[in-house]
């Protein structure tokens, strides 16, 4: 499995997760686009898994659906290769793990900050 194929599979997984949260919130694609500031064409391409999404876009969509980025990321597991993993794949998995930890910690800091401002 190539790195490109792995990325595409993860995009498709993320798109399915986003669709699930959008539908659970009772929102149409248009409503998510309006709330998140994304164009409908771009959001649709992300939701079906044919376009990547930036971290900022993911944060905006999560907020539009009433969830956190952590809620979304906890459903994503790195795609496992059947054969021995190549160094590029291992590096990508490590980077993803670090990004997930960073987002989790950032959310915790924001929540603590919001609690102090009340």
Residue, then its C-alpha position, 0 to 999 in steps of 0.5 A: x500500500x502506498x503512502x498516497x493510498x493510505x492518505x486517501x483511505x484516511x480522508x475517506x474515513x474522516x469524511x464518513x466520521x464528519x458525515x455521521x456527526x453532521x447527521x447526528x446534529x441534524x444539519x444539512x451540508x449547507x448548514x455546516x458550510x454556513x456555520x464553518x465558513x467553508x464553501x459547500x463544494x469544498x466541504x462536500x469533497x472533504x466529506x466524501x473523502x476526495x479532498x483533504x481538510x486542514x486542521x483549521x477547517x476540521x476545527x470549524x466543522x467540529x464546532x459547527x456540528x457541536x463537537x470537538x476535534x478530539x471527538x472526531x479524531x478519537x474515531x480515526x485509527x491509522x490504516x494498518x498495512x498487511x506487509x512491513x511498514x515503510x519508514x515514511x508510513x511510520x513517520x506519518x503515523x507518529x506525526x498523526x499521533x503527535x497532532x492528536x496529542x497536541x489537539x487534545x492538550x490545546x482543547x484542555x487548555x482552552x476549556x480551563x481558560x474558559x472556566x477561569x473567565x467565568 
